[in-house]
Protein backbone atom coordinates (compact mmCIF):
# COMPACT_ATOMS: atom_id res chain seq x y z
CA UNK A 1 0.00 0.00 0.00
CA UNK A 2 2.69 2.52 0.97
CA UNK A 3 4.81 1.57 -2.03
CA UNK A 4 1.93 2.48 -4.33
CA UNK A 5 1.62 5.91 -2.71
CA UNK A 6 5.34 6.52 -3.02
CA UNK A 7 5.27 5.57 -6.68
CA UNK A 8 2.39 7.95 -7.38
CA UNK A 9 4.15 10.80 -5.61
CA UNK A 10 7.34 10.04 -7.50
CA UNK A 11 5.52 10.02 -10.81
CA UNK A 12 3.86 13.35 -10.02
CA UNK A 13 7.25 14.83 -9.22
CA UNK A 14 8.67 13.51 -12.49
CA UNK A 15 5.70 14.90 -14.44
CA UNK A 16 6.14 18.31 -12.82
CA UNK A 17 9.86 18.28 -13.61
CA UNK A 18 9.17 17.37 -17.24
CA UNK A 19 6.59 20.16 -17.58
CA UNK A 20 9.00 22.69 -16.10
CA UNK A 21 11.76 21.50 -18.44
CA UNK A 22 9.45 21.83 -21.45
CA UNK A 23 8.39 25.33 -20.41
CA UNK A 24 12.00 26.44 -19.93
CA UNK A 25 12.98 24.88 -23.24
CA UNK A 26 10.19 26.66 -25.10
CA UNK A 27 11.14 29.91 -23.40
CA UNK A 28 14.73 29.54 -24.56
CA UNK A 29 13.74 28.57 -28.11
CA UNK A 30 11.25 31.42 -28.54
CA UNK A 31 13.11 34.01 -26.45
CA UNK A 32 13.53 36.50 -29.28
CA UNK A 33 9.90 36.22 -30.37
CA UNK A 34 8.63 36.67 -26.81
CA UNK A 35 10.91 39.67 -26.26
CA UNK A 36 9.84 41.22 -29.56
CA UNK A 37 6.15 40.75 -28.73
CA UNK A 38 6.54 42.34 -25.29
CA UNK A 39 8.53 45.27 -26.65
CA UNK A 40 6.00 45.89 -29.43
CA UNK A 41 3.13 45.75 -26.94
CA UNK A 42 4.73 48.25 -24.56
CA UNK A 43 5.78 50.52 -27.44
CA UNK A 44 2.21 50.66 -28.73
CA UNK A 45 0.88 51.35 -25.22
CA UNK A 46 3.44 54.11 -24.76
CA UNK A 47 2.61 55.65 -28.16
CA UNK A 48 -1.11 55.74 -27.34
CA UNK A 49 -0.46 57.70 -24.10
CA UNK A 50 -2.19 54.99 -22.12
mmCIF file of the N, C-alpha and C atoms, coordinates in Angstrom:
data_MODEL
# 
_entry.id   MODEL 
# 
loop_
_atom_site.group_PDB 
_atom_site.id 
_atom_site.type_symbol 
_atom_site.label_atom_id 
_atom_site.label_alt_id 
_atom_site.label_comp_id 
_atom_site.label_asym_id 
_atom_site.label_entity_id 
_atom_site.label_seq_id 
_atom_site.pdbx_PDB_ins_code 
_atom_site.Cartn_x 
_atom_site.Cartn_y 
_atom_site.Cartn_z 
_atom_site.occupancy 
_atom_site.B_iso_or_equiv 
_atom_site.pdbx_formal_charge 
_atom_site.auth_seq_id 
_atom_site.auth_comp_id 
_atom_site.auth_asym_id 
_atom_site.auth_atom_id 
_atom_site.pdbx_PDB_model_num 
ATOM 1   N N  . UNK A 1 1  ? 0.822  -1.201 0.000   1.00 0.00 ? 1  UNK A N  1 
ATOM 2   C CA . UNK A 1 1  ? 0.000  0.000  0.000   1.00 0.00 ? 1  UNK A CA 1 
ATOM 3   C C  . UNK A 1 1  ? 0.861  1.258  0.000   1.00 0.00 ? 1  UNK A C  1 
ATOM 4   N N  . UNK A 1 2  ? 1.845  1.333  0.896   1.00 0.00 ? 2  UNK A N  1 
ATOM 5   C CA . UNK A 1 2  ? 2.689  2.521  0.973   1.00 0.00 ? 2  UNK A CA 1 
ATOM 6   C C  . UNK A 1 2  ? 3.600  2.640  -0.248  1.00 0.00 ? 2  UNK A C  1 
ATOM 7   N N  . UNK A 1 3  ? 3.984  1.521  -0.827  1.00 0.00 ? 3  UNK A N  1 
ATOM 8   C CA . UNK A 1 3  ? 4.808  1.573  -2.034  1.00 0.00 ? 3  UNK A CA 1 
ATOM 9   C C  . UNK A 1 3  ? 4.032  2.205  -3.183  1.00 0.00 ? 3  UNK A C  1 
ATOM 10  N N  . UNK A 1 4  ? 2.751  1.896  -3.269  1.00 0.00 ? 4  UNK A N  1 
ATOM 11  C CA . UNK A 1 4  ? 1.928  2.476  -4.327  1.00 0.00 ? 4  UNK A CA 1 
ATOM 12  C C  . UNK A 1 4  ? 1.842  3.989  -4.168  1.00 0.00 ? 4  UNK A C  1 
ATOM 13  N N  . UNK A 1 5  ? 1.675  4.469  -2.947  1.00 0.00 ? 5  UNK A N  1 
ATOM 14  C CA . UNK A 1 5  ? 1.618  5.910  -2.707  1.00 0.00 ? 5  UNK A CA 1 
ATOM 15  C C  . UNK A 1 5  ? 2.935  6.570  -3.055  1.00 0.00 ? 5  UNK A C  1 
ATOM 16  N N  . UNK A 1 6  ? 4.026  5.953  -2.695  1.00 0.00 ? 6  UNK A N  1 
ATOM 17  C CA . UNK A 1 6  ? 5.337  6.519  -3.015  1.00 0.00 ? 6  UNK A CA 1 
ATOM 18  C C  . UNK A 1 6  ? 5.548  6.579  -4.524  1.00 0.00 ? 6  UNK A C  1 
ATOM 19  N N  . UNK A 1 7  ? 5.108  5.568  -5.237  1.00 0.00 ? 7  UNK A N  1 
ATOM 20  C CA . UNK A 1 7  ? 5.267  5.565  -6.684  1.00 0.00 ? 7  UNK A CA 1 
ATOM 21  C C  . UNK A 1 7  ? 4.443  6.674  -7.320  1.00 0.00 ? 7  UNK A C  1 
ATOM 22  N N  . UNK A 1 8  ? 3.229  6.884  -6.830  1.00 0.00 ? 8  UNK A N  1 
ATOM 23  C CA . UNK A 1 8  ? 2.390  7.948  -7.385  1.00 0.00 ? 8  UNK A CA 1 
ATOM 24  C C  . UNK A 1 8  ? 3.005  9.308  -7.129  1.00 0.00 ? 8  UNK A C  1 
ATOM 25  N N  . UNK A 1 9  ? 3.526  9.518  -5.924  1.00 0.00 ? 9  UNK A N  1 
ATOM 26  C CA . UNK A 1 9  ? 4.152  10.802 -5.609  1.00 0.00 ? 9  UNK A CA 1 
ATOM 27  C C  . UNK A 1 9  ? 5.394  11.007 -6.462  1.00 0.00 ? 9  UNK A C  1 
ATOM 28  N N  . UNK A 1 10 ? 6.147  9.945  -6.666  1.00 0.00 ? 10 UNK A N  1 
ATOM 29  C CA . UNK A 1 10 ? 7.336  10.041 -7.497  1.00 0.00 ? 10 UNK A CA 1 
ATOM 30  C C  . UNK A 1 10 ? 6.991  10.355 -8.933  1.00 0.00 ? 10 UNK A C  1 
ATOM 31  N N  . UNK A 1 11 ? 5.933  9.752  -9.440  1.00 0.00 ? 11 UNK A N  1 
ATOM 32  C CA . UNK A 1 11 ? 5.518  10.016 -10.812 1.00 0.00 ? 11 UNK A CA 1 
ATOM 33  C C  . UNK A 1 11 ? 5.026  11.456 -10.960 1.00 0.00 ? 11 UNK A C  1 
ATOM 34  N N  . UNK A 1 12 ? 4.319  11.966 -9.959  1.00 0.00 ? 12 UNK A N  1 
ATOM 35  C CA . UNK A 1 12 ? 3.856  13.349 -10.017 1.00 0.00 ? 12 UNK A CA 1 
ATOM 36  C C  . UNK A 1 12 ? 5.042  14.309 -10.024 1.00 0.00 ? 12 UNK A C  1 
ATOM 37  N N  . UNK A 1 13 ? 6.058  13.991 -9.253  1.00 0.00 ? 13 UNK A N  1 
ATOM 38  C CA . UNK A 1 13 ? 7.253  14.828 -9.220  1.00 0.00 ? 13 UNK A CA 1 
ATOM 39  C C  . UNK A 1 13 ? 7.958  14.797 -10.571 1.00 0.00 ? 13 UNK A C  1 
ATOM 40  N N  . UNK A 1 14 ? 8.042  13.639 -11.178 1.00 0.00 ? 14 UNK A N  1 
ATOM 41  C CA . UNK A 1 14 ? 8.672  13.511 -12.490 1.00 0.00 ? 14 UNK A CA 1 
ATOM 42  C C  . UNK A 1 14 ? 7.865  14.268 -13.538 1.00 0.00 ? 14 UNK A C  1 
ATOM 43  N N  . UNK A 1 15 ? 6.549  14.176 -13.485 1.00 0.00 ? 15 UNK A N  1 
ATOM 44  C CA . UNK A 1 15 ? 5.699  14.901 -14.437 1.00 0.00 ? 15 UNK A CA 1 
ATOM 45  C C  . UNK A 1 15 ? 5.879  16.404 -14.283 1.00 0.00 ? 15 UNK A C  1 
ATOM 46  N N  . UNK A 1 16 ? 5.939  16.884 -13.052 1.00 0.00 ? 16 UNK A N  1 
ATOM 47  C CA . UNK A 1 16 ? 6.136  18.315 -12.818 1.00 0.00 ? 16 UNK A CA 1 
ATOM 48  C C  . UNK A 1 16 ? 7.498  18.753 -13.348 1.00 0.00 ? 16 UNK A C  1 
ATOM 49  N N  . UNK A 1 17 ? 8.519  17.942 -13.127 1.00 0.00 ? 17 UNK A N  1 
ATOM 50  C CA . UNK A 1 17 ? 9.858  18.281 -13.610 1.00 0.00 ? 17 UNK A CA 1 
ATOM 51  C C  . UNK A 1 17 ? 9.894  18.320 -15.137 1.00 0.00 ? 17 UNK A C  1 
ATOM 52  N N  . UNK A 1 18 ? 9.212  17.381 -15.779 1.00 0.00 ? 18 UNK A N  1 
ATOM 53  C CA . UNK A 1 18 ? 9.168  17.366 -17.243 1.00 0.00 ? 18 UNK A CA 1 
ATOM 54  C C  . UNK A 1 18 ? 8.439  18.601 -17.768 1.00 0.00 ? 18 UNK A C  1 
ATOM 55  N N  . UNK A 1 19 ? 7.328  18.970 -17.147 1.00 0.00 ? 19 UNK A N  1 
ATOM 56  C CA . UNK A 1 19 ? 6.587  20.156 -17.580 1.00 0.00 ? 19 UNK A CA 1 
ATOM 57  C C  . UNK A 1 19 ? 7.416  21.429 -17.416 1.00 0.00 ? 19 UNK A C  1 
ATOM 58  N N  . UNK A 1 20 ? 8.137  21.528 -16.318 1.00 0.00 ? 20 UNK A N  1 
ATOM 59  C CA . UNK A 1 20 ? 8.999  22.693 -16.104 1.00 0.00 ? 20 UNK A CA 1 
ATOM 60  C C  . UNK A 1 20 ? 10.105 22.730 -17.146 1.00 0.00 ? 20 UNK A C  1 
ATOM 61  N N  . UNK A 1 21 ? 10.698 21.568 -17.434 1.00 0.00 ? 21 UNK A N  1 
ATOM 62  C CA . UNK A 1 21 ? 11.762 21.502 -18.437 1.00 0.00 ? 21 UNK A CA 1 
ATOM 63  C C  . UNK A 1 21 ? 11.244 21.900 -19.818 1.00 0.00 ? 21 UNK A C  1 
ATOM 64  N N  . UNK A 1 22 ? 10.046 21.467 -20.163 1.00 0.00 ? 22 UNK A N  1 
ATOM 65  C CA . UNK A 1 22 ? 9.454  21.831 -21.455 1.00 0.00 ? 22 UNK A CA 1 
ATOM 66  C C  . UNK A 1 22 ? 9.188  23.337 -21.514 1.00 0.00 ? 22 UNK A C  1 
ATOM 67  N N  . UNK A 1 23 ? 8.665  23.895 -20.432 1.00 0.00 ? 23 UNK A N  1 
ATOM 68  C CA . UNK A 1 23 ? 8.385  25.330 -20.406 1.00 0.00 ? 23 UNK A CA 1 
ATOM 69  C C  . UNK A 1 23 ? 9.670  26.144 -20.536 1.00 0.00 ? 23 UNK A C  1 
ATOM 70  N N  . UNK A 1 24 ? 10.718 25.741 -19.836 1.00 0.00 ? 24 UNK A N  1 
ATOM 71  C CA . UNK A 1 24 ? 11.996 26.444 -19.928 1.00 0.00 ? 24 UNK A CA 1 
ATOM 72  C C  . UNK A 1 24 ? 12.573 26.298 -21.335 1.00 0.00 ? 24 UNK A C  1 
ATOM 73  N N  . UNK A 1 25 ? 12.482 25.106 -21.887 1.00 0.00 ? 25 UNK A N  1 
ATOM 74  C CA . UNK A 1 25 ? 12.984 24.880 -23.245 1.00 0.00 ? 25 UNK A CA 1 
ATOM 75  C C  . UNK A 1 25 ? 12.272 25.744 -24.265 1.00 0.00 ? 25 UNK A C  1 
ATOM 76  N N  . UNK A 1 26 ? 10.952 25.824 -24.173 1.00 0.00 ? 26 UNK A N  1 
ATOM 77  C CA . UNK A 1 26 ? 10.188 26.665 -25.096 1.00 0.00 ? 26 UNK A CA 1 
ATOM 78  C C  . UNK A 1 26 ? 10.536 28.144 -24.905 1.00 0.00 ? 26 UNK A C  1 
ATOM 79  N N  . UNK A 1 27 ? 10.743 28.532 -23.670 1.00 0.00 ? 27 UNK A N  1 
ATOM 80  C CA . UNK A 1 27 ? 11.142 29.911 -23.396 1.00 0.00 ? 27 UNK A CA 1 
ATOM 81  C C  . UNK A 1 27 ? 12.476 30.253 -24.019 1.00 0.00 ? 27 UNK A C  1 
ATOM 82  N N  . UNK A 1 28 ? 13.414 29.311 -23.958 1.00 0.00 ? 28 UNK A N  1 
ATOM 83  C CA . UNK A 1 28 ? 14.731 29.543 -24.557 1.00 0.00 ? 28 UNK A CA 1 
ATOM 84  C C  . UNK A 1 28 ? 14.629 29.566 -26.078 1.00 0.00 ? 28 UNK A C  1 
ATOM 85  N N  . UNK A 1 29 ? 13.865 28.644 -26.648 1.00 0.00 ? 29 UNK A N  1 
ATOM 86  C CA . UNK A 1 29 ? 13.741 28.572 -28.106 1.00 0.00 ? 29 UNK A CA 1 
ATOM 87  C C  . UNK A 1 29 ? 13.074 29.827 -28.667 1.00 0.00 ? 29 UNK A C  1 
ATOM 88  N N  . UNK A 1 30 ? 12.019 30.291 -28.019 1.00 0.00 ? 30 UNK A N  1 
ATOM 89  C CA . UNK A 1 30 ? 11.253 31.424 -28.539 1.00 0.00 ? 30 UNK A CA 1 
ATOM 90  C C  . UNK A 1 30 ? 11.560 32.729 -27.811 1.00 0.00 ? 30 UNK A C  1 
ATOM 91  N N  . UNK A 1 31 ? 12.743 32.834 -27.237 1.00 0.00 ? 31 UNK A N  1 
ATOM 92  C CA . UNK A 1 31 ? 13.108 34.011 -26.455 1.00 0.00 ? 31 UNK A CA 1 
ATOM 93  C C  . UNK A 1 31 ? 13.017 35.293 -27.274 1.00 0.00 ? 31 UNK A C  1 
ATOM 94  N N  . UNK A 1 32 ? 13.540 35.280 -28.474 1.00 0.00 ? 32 UNK A N  1 
ATOM 95  C CA . UNK A 1 32 ? 13.530 36.504 -29.282 1.00 0.00 ? 32 UNK A CA 1 
ATOM 96  C C  . UNK A 1 32 ? 12.112 36.891 -29.687 1.00 0.00 ? 32 UNK A C  1 
ATOM 97  N N  . UNK A 1 33 ? 11.278 35.909 -30.003 1.00 0.00 ? 33 UNK A N  1 
ATOM 98  C CA . UNK A 1 33 ? 9.898  36.217 -30.370 1.00 0.00 ? 33 UNK A CA 1 
ATOM 99  C C  . UNK A 1 33 ? 9.114  36.771 -29.183 1.00 0.00 ? 33 UNK A C  1 
ATOM 100 N N  . UNK A 1 34 ? 9.329  36.200 -28.013 1.00 0.00 ? 34 UNK A N  1 
ATOM 101 C CA . UNK A 1 34 ? 8.635  36.669 -26.809 1.00 0.00 ? 34 UNK A CA 1 
ATOM 102 C C  . UNK A 1 34 ? 9.072  38.092 -26.478 1.00 0.00 ? 34 UNK A C  1 
ATOM 103 N N  . UNK A 1 35 ? 10.382 38.340 -26.552 1.00 0.00 ? 35 UNK A N  1 
ATOM 104 C CA . UNK A 1 35 ? 10.910 39.666 -26.264 1.00 0.00 ? 35 UNK A CA 1 
ATOM 105 C C  . UNK A 1 35 ? 10.383 40.690 -27.255 1.00 0.00 ? 35 UNK A C  1 
ATOM 106 N N  . UNK A 1 36 ? 10.346 40.324 -28.527 1.00 0.00 ? 36 UNK A N  1 
ATOM 107 C CA . UNK A 1 36 ? 9.842  41.224 -29.556 1.00 0.00 ? 36 UNK A CA 1 
ATOM 108 C C  . UNK A 1 36 ? 8.369  41.549 -29.323 1.00 0.00 ? 36 UNK A C  1 
ATOM 109 N N  . UNK A 1 37 ? 7.578  40.541 -28.992 1.00 0.00 ? 37 UNK A N  1 
ATOM 110 C CA . UNK A 1 37 ? 6.152  40.754 -28.730 1.00 0.00 ? 37 UNK A CA 1 
ATOM 111 C C  . UNK A 1 37 ? 5.945  41.698 -27.548 1.00 0.00 ? 37 UNK A C  1 
ATOM 112 N N  . UNK A 1 38 ? 6.686  41.495 -26.478 1.00 0.00 ? 38 UNK A N  1 
ATOM 113 C CA . UNK A 1 38 ? 6.541  42.342 -25.291 1.00 0.00 ? 38 UNK A CA 1 
ATOM 114 C C  . UNK A 1 38 ? 6.964  43.770 -25.600 1.00 0.00 ? 38 UNK A C  1 
ATOM 115 N N  . UNK A 1 39 ? 8.076  43.928 -26.300 1.00 0.00 ? 39 UNK A N  1 
ATOM 116 C CA . UNK A 1 39 ? 8.533  45.272 -26.647 1.00 0.00 ? 39 UNK A CA 1 
ATOM 117 C C  . UNK A 1 39 ? 7.542  45.978 -27.554 1.00 0.00 ? 39 UNK A C  1 
ATOM 118 N N  . UNK A 1 40 ? 6.999  45.284 -28.543 1.00 0.00 ? 40 UNK A N  1 
ATOM 119 C CA . UNK A 1 40 ? 5.999  45.891 -29.432 1.00 0.00 ? 40 UNK A CA 1 
ATOM 120 C C  . UNK A 1 40 ? 4.752  46.298 -28.667 1.00 0.00 ? 40 UNK A C  1 
ATOM 121 N N  . UNK A 1 41 ? 4.331  45.458 -27.741 1.00 0.00 ? 41 UNK A N  1 
ATOM 122 C CA . UNK A 1 41 ? 3.135  45.752 -26.944 1.00 0.00 ? 41 UNK A CA 1 
ATOM 123 C C  . UNK A 1 41 ? 3.332  47.005 -26.103 1.00 0.00 ? 41 UNK A C  1 
ATOM 124 N N  . UNK A 1 42 ? 4.478  47.081 -25.408 1.00 0.00 ? 42 UNK A N  1 
ATOM 125 C CA . UNK A 1 42 ? 4.728  48.252 -24.564 1.00 0.00 ? 42 UNK A CA 1 
ATOM 126 C C  . UNK A 1 42 ? 4.978  49.505 -25.400 1.00 0.00 ? 42 UNK A C  1 
ATOM 127 N N  . UNK A 1 43 ? 5.592  49.362 -26.568 1.00 0.00 ? 43 UNK A N  1 
ATOM 128 C CA . UNK A 1 43 ? 5.781  50.518 -27.437 1.00 0.00 ? 43 UNK A CA 1 
ATOM 129 C C  . UNK A 1 43 ? 4.438  51.063 -27.919 1.00 0.00 ? 43 UNK A C  1 
ATOM 130 N N  . UNK A 1 44 ? 3.520  50.182 -28.270 1.00 0.00 ? 44 UNK A N  1 
ATOM 131 C CA . UNK A 1 44 ? 2.206  50.655 -28.728 1.00 0.00 ? 44 UNK A CA 1 
ATOM 132 C C  . UNK A 1 44 ? 1.415  51.281 -27.586 1.00 0.00 ? 44 UNK A C  1 
ATOM 133 N N  . UNK A 1 45 ? 1.554  50.736 -26.383 1.00 0.00 ? 45 UNK A N  1 
ATOM 134 C CA . UNK A 1 45 ? 0.881  51.351 -25.222 1.00 0.00 ? 45 UNK A CA 1 
ATOM 135 C C  . UNK A 1 45 ? 1.470  52.722 -24.923 1.00 0.00 ? 45 UNK A C  1 
ATOM 136 N N  . UNK A 1 46 ? 2.790  52.843 -25.030 1.00 0.00 ? 46 UNK A N  1 
ATOM 137 C CA . UNK A 1 46 ? 3.437  54.112 -24.764 1.00 0.00 ? 46 UNK A CA 1 
ATOM 138 C C  . UNK A 1 46 ? 3.068  55.149 -25.826 1.00 0.00 ? 46 UNK A C  1 
ATOM 139 N N  . UNK A 1 47 ? 2.951  54.729 -27.077 1.00 0.00 ? 47 UNK A N  1 
ATOM 140 C CA . UNK A 1 47 ? 2.608  55.651 -28.155 1.00 0.00 ? 47 UNK A CA 1 
ATOM 141 C C  . UNK A 1 47 ? 1.162  56.138 -28.055 1.00 0.00 ? 47 UNK A C  1 
ATOM 142 N N  . UNK A 1 48 ? 0.296  55.331 -27.446 1.00 0.00 ? 48 UNK A N  1 
ATOM 143 C CA . UNK A 1 48 ? -1.109 55.736 -27.339 1.00 0.00 ? 48 UNK A CA 1 
ATOM 144 C C  . UNK A 1 48 ? -1.383 56.559 -26.094 1.00 0.00 ? 48 UNK A C  1 
ATOM 145 N N  . UNK A 1 49 ? -0.332 56.911 -25.355 1.00 0.00 ? 49 UNK A N  1 
ATOM 146 C CA . UNK A 1 49 ? -0.457 57.704 -24.102 1.00 0.00 ? 49 UNK A CA 1 
ATOM 147 C C  . UNK A 1 49 ? -1.433 57.041 -23.134 1.00 0.00 ? 49 UNK A C  1 
ATOM 148 N N  . UNK A 1 50 ? -1.326 55.771 -23.002 1.00 0.00 ? 50 UNK A N  1 
ATOM 149 C CA . UNK A 1 50 ? -2.188 54.994 -22.120 1.00 0.00 ? 50 UNK A CA 1 
ATOM 150 C C  . UNK A 1 50 ? -1.903 55.281 -20.680 1.00 0.00 ? 50 UNK A C  1 
# 
